[in-house]
């Protein structure tokens, strides 16, 4: 089992990254949000240094599937 983290997605704001992280955590996927925005004091830094959503390498496929599934797709399942 690999302990390597990969960057799954990049965001220009921390709120969007936290929403994606919440969706993954709700589905049992451990996730980290990494931002270089002076501790939240300079949120515009996300334009130069994107907020990164990190997952374990072995969780990449399921994490992508979770984030790429729309709400409409979920409603169609029995």
C-alpha positions in Angstrom: 0.0 0.0 0.0 1.4 3.3 -1.1 1.6 6.3 1.2 2.2 8.8 -1.6 0.0 11.8 -2.0 -1.0 13.1 -5.3 -2.6 16.4 -6.4 -6.1 15.4 -7.5 -7.4 18.9 -8.3 -6.3 22.5 -8.1 -8.7 25.4 -7.1 -8.4 29.2 -7.1 -10.3 29.4 -3.8 -10.2 27.4 -0.6 -14.0 27.2 -0.2 -14.3 25.2 -3.5 -11.5 22.9 -2.4 -13.2 22.4 1.0 -16.5 21.5 -0.6 -14.8 18.9 -2.8 -12.9 17.6 0.3 -16.2 17.2 2.2 -17.7 15.2 -0.7 -14.7 12.9 -0.6 -14.6 12.5 3.1 -18.3 11.8 3.2 -17.6 8.8 0.9 -14.7 7.5 3.0 -11.8 9.0 1.0 -9.1 10.6 3.2 -8.2 14.0 1.8 -6.0 17.0 2.6 -6.4 20.6 1.4 -3.1 22.5 0.9 -3.2 26.3 0.4 -0.5 28.9 0.4 -2.5 32.0 1.2 -0.8 33.4 4.3 -3.1 31.5 6.7 -6.2 32.9 4.9 -5.1 36.5 5.1 -4.5 36.7 1.3 -7.2 34.6 -0.4 -6.3 36.1 -3.8 -3.0 34.2 -3.6 -5.0 31.3 -5.0 -4.7 32.8 -8.4 -0.9 32.5 -8.3 -0.6 29.5 -6.1 -3.7 27.2 -6.5 -5.2 25.5 -3.5 -4.4 21.8 -3.9 -6.6 18.8 -3.1 -4.4 15.9 -2.1 -5.4 12.2 -1.9 -3.5 9.0 -1.5 -2.3 7.5 -4.7 -4.4 4.4 -4.3 -7.5 6.5 -3.8 -7.1 8.5 -7.0 -9.6 6.5 -9.2 -12.5 6.5 -6.7 -11.8 10.1 -5.7 -12.0 11.2 -9.4 -15.2 9.2 -9.9 -16.8 10.8 -6.8 -16.0 14.3 -7.9 -16.9 13.7 -11.6 -20.3 12.3 -10.8 -23.1 14.9 -11.0 -26.1 15.0 -8.7 -28.3 14.3 -11.7 -26.4 11.0 -12.4 -26.9 10.0 -8.7 -30.7 10.6 -8.9 -31.0 8.2 -11.8 -29.7 5.2 -9.9 -32.2 2.8 -8.3 
